[in-house]
């Protein structure tokens, strides 16, 4: 298997890209294994948080250009003819753009990390929505700098421009990600899912529509058992016990 599927904590799955000899560069077999791991996590009702990580010294080196024939429309990972192909299934399952780090809700890295948007340096362009979400993360000017100039930035710069939310000392980034996962688990599952949906859907909605959507979502959540449990816990001055209902 080109991924490792772990459950380091209850309700947390860790999917580790496991092709360290190639800096975890994406090949078709790796894509298939990744999709299998994502589906496994999605099918497990106990899993509430998924962490993506990489084996070895890199998270991922991007596409393995030595294994992917980008001139073949039948096998190009993002071809219009390739609706059945694995990478499109991965990004559709995530409902996010094609870069796993950009697709994640929170990005944590070690202080030795480097980020490189290499598309224009290999005669390619960003795909699958990254050109929309990246400017929202770092601002249009910074997104243009990263994409057009193909620059490499370090962890400090990534934190400064908002690409990552936390930088750790070497070897501590997975522990930090697990700590953030534990913080996320303190929230009500339905409320977290609703908030994620609001962030995602709001990208394509005008402000008034977002406000209406937020109101509708909030009304639905007031009828959940978790919301009632939160009120009981507040009154009793104890921690709530959420059940995702």
Secondary structure, 3 states (H helix, E strand, C coil): CCEEEEEEECCEEEEEECCHHHCCCECHHHHHHHHHHHHHHHHCCCCCEEEEEECCCCCCCCECCCCCCCCCCCCCCCCCCCCCCHHHHHHHHHCCCCCHHHHCCCCEEECCCEEECCHHHHCCCCCCCHHHHHHHHHCHHHHHHHHHHCCEEEHHHHHHHCCCCEEECCCCHHHHHHHHHHHHCCCCHHHHHHHHHHHHHHCCCCHHHHHHHHHHHHHHHHCCHHHHHHHHHHHHCCCCCCCCC
